[in-house]
Amino acid sequence: MRVIAGSCKSRPLKPVPGRLTRPTTDKVKETIFNIIGPFFDGGQVLDLYAGTGGLGIEALSRGMDKGFFIDVSAPAVRTIKENLKACGMSERAEVYRTEAGRALAILAKRRERFQLIFLDPPYAKAAFDRDFKAIAEGGLLSEEGMIVCEHDAKLDLPEQLSESIVQWRREVYQGYTAVTFYKHVQI
């Protein structure tokens, strides 16, 4: 695993110890960023179920100003902090060890807004309906924002999350991994 592009290009990222975390492959990560835009001009990224922090770190490397990294696992949180430090990004990040639903409620209460939200939960424990509802009702996605969900290809996610947040694109990789993209539309 490595950072693919931007200010930390080619920097290796440490994996989370053990077998409980399934990091996004470099190939899938590269494809995701080719779809959503290779580089950013500021903004905030939320990496929910962050694991190694690879998706959020990639977004920071490509120009996002600040990243929020959430994971319930203590080893994952330690790994995220180590990877951020290795990339010189610790000052541009907030890392929290908490459950995703709780984190979304706190971020909504703080009135945080994100241009990019990554949802990559463990496939067997995915709570997309709960997370989508919290994001939409909490106003966490900025008007020009995008949600990127990595999930089991057998799972079909909803076409619409709210009146203005709709599914934009769905891609399947290697037959078992799917990525579904959502964005705001004008109503």
N, C-alpha and C positions, 0 to 999 in steps of 0.2 A: 504494500500500500504506500502511496505517495501523493503529494500534492502535484496536480497535473499542470497547472498554468498559473501565471501571475507572479506576485512578488516572492512567493516561496516555492516556485516551480522546482520540481524534482526532489523536494525535501521528503525524506521517508517519514512515515507515521507509524508509531508503535501500535500493535494490536492489543486488544483487551485480553489479559490472561484468561485461559480456560476456553471452553467451547460454547459458552452461552450467548456470545455475541457474533452476529453474522454481518461482517462489514460489507458495505457496497463495493463491488469490484471496481477497479480503475476503469474498465471498459464501460460499465454502466454509468459510472460517475461522469466520464468524458462525454458520453452521449447526452446525459441530462443537461450538462452545461452547454453543449452545442445547441440544444433545443431552447433553453430559457434565455440564452444570450451568453456569449463567452466572457464578457467583462461588465462590471457594474460601476456606476458613478455614485457611490455612497449608499446609504440606507442601512436597515437593520435586518439581520437574518435570525430566525429561530430554528434551531436544530433539536427537535423533540425526539426522544429515544435516541440520543446522540451516539451512544456506543463509543467509538474512537474519536468522534468529533470531526470525522473526515469530510462530511458534506459541508458543515458550517465553516470549517477551516478553508476549504476550497473556495467558498464564497467570499471569505475575508481576503484571501490571497488575490482574488479577482476584482477586488475593489469595494466590497461592502465595508461600511464604517465600523459596525459593532455586531457582535454575535452573542446570542443567548443559547447556552447548551444545557439541556435537561436530560438526566438519566437517573433511574432509581438505584442503579448498581454502584456500590462503592468502588469496585475495581475500575469500572468504566469512567467514573468521575475522576479518579486519579490519572487514568490514561489520557483523558481529555486535557487535563491541566498540564501533563507532561508534553503532550503534542503541541498545545498552544505555546508553552514556554520555548520548545525547540524551534518554533516558527517565529518567535518574537512577537506573539500576538496576545499575550496575557492581559495587557492593558486595554485591549479592545474587546474583551470578552467578560461575560458573567456566566459562571458555571454553578448549577444547582443540582443537588442530590435530592430528588423528590419524585413523586408519582406524576405522570403527565397531566391528568385532570386537575390536580391541585395546582400545578405550575401554570396551566392556562388560566385558572381562576385568579391567581395572584397577578399575572401579567395583565389581565383585563382590568383588574382593580387599579393597577398602576398606570393604566391607559397607554400601554405600549402598543406600537403599530409596527408591522413588519412588511417589508417589500417581498420577502421570501420566507416561506415556512416549509421545512422538511419534516415529513412524517414517515419514519421508517421503523415501525414497531416490530418486535418479534412476531413472526407470522401467526403463531398459535395464540398470541395474547392481544392481537389487534383489537382496538376499541374505536374504530374509525367513526362510527356514528356519534359517540360521546365527544370525541375530539372535534369533529366537524361542527357539531352544535355549539361547543364552547368557543371555537374560533369565530363562527358567524355571529353568535349572540354577544360575544365580548368585543366585537369590532376589532379583532387583532390583525386582520389582513388590510393593508392599506389599499386605497382605490386602484393603484397601479400594480398591486401585489399579485403574487402567484403562490399556490400551494403545490408541492411536489410530494406525491405519496408512492413509496415503494412497497409492493405487496405481492402475495402469491398470485400467480397468473389465473388461478381458478376463481379468484374473488372478483366480482364485478362491483365497483364502487358506484354510488349514485351519480346521476347526470347533473344534478343541481344540489348545492349545499344551502343556498338561500335564494332570495329573489334575484340577487345580483352576482352570486358566485356560482359559476357553471363549469362543468367539465369541458376542457379545451382539447385535450389530446390523451391518448392511451397508447403505450408501446409495450411490447412483450419481448423479453430477451432470454435467449437460451431455453425457451419453452416453459420456464417455471417462474421467472421473475417478471412482474409487470410494474410499470411506472405510469401513474395517472396524474395529469396536470390539471389544475383548476385556476381560473382567473376571473377577475371582475368583468362584468359587461355593463354597458350603459343601459339604463332602463328608462 
